[in-house]
Amino acid sequence: MSEPLRTPPRGMAILLLVGPAFVWSAEYIGTGEVLLATRAGAVLGTAILWAVVLGILLKYWIGMAGARYTACTGEGMVDLFARVPGPRNWAVWIVLVVQLFAGALSIGAVATAAGAFLNKLVPSCPAASPAGSWPASPSPSPGPGPSIS
């Protein structure tokens, strides 16, 4: 006997269903889209528009393929990569190494952007540091004129 269909959620229970979707979509749009794509557009202008269109199409295709595979088979993409012929889990290791490298670059880009923002927000002014504080200011040189002894 088949199970009866559940009634759709109502009221605040909708948030239990929609909430994870918002988290997933926010994770899927990462720092590359927010920081790097806008910077590339500002520097290169419309000359790089082809790469933006290609990137959007590839991201959509890969995302939909992964979601459909998971919905149809019930297993994740890592499980699929683990079954690829060849040495055991070689595709998983390649994906892991590439993701770690991309993550390090992304963290560096975000840290650089945050540092530049904070520098503009609160500029450093070495002349305002009190005397005797570190780093020590260089002692004044006598200058090019004649010295009086």
URNOR-V228259 format. One line per field, one symbol per residue. ss: DSSP state (H for helix, E for strand, L for the rest). A space follows every 50 residues. Layout:
# URNOR-V228259
ss = ???
This chain:
# URNOR-V228259
ss = LLLLLLLLLLLLHHHHHHHHHHHHHHHHLLHHHHHHHHHHHHHHHHHHHH HHHHHHHHHHHHHHHHHHHHHHHLLLHHHHHHLLLLLLLHHHHHHHHHHH HHHHHHHHHHHHHHHHHHHHHLLLLHHHLLLLLLLLLLLLLLLLLLLLL
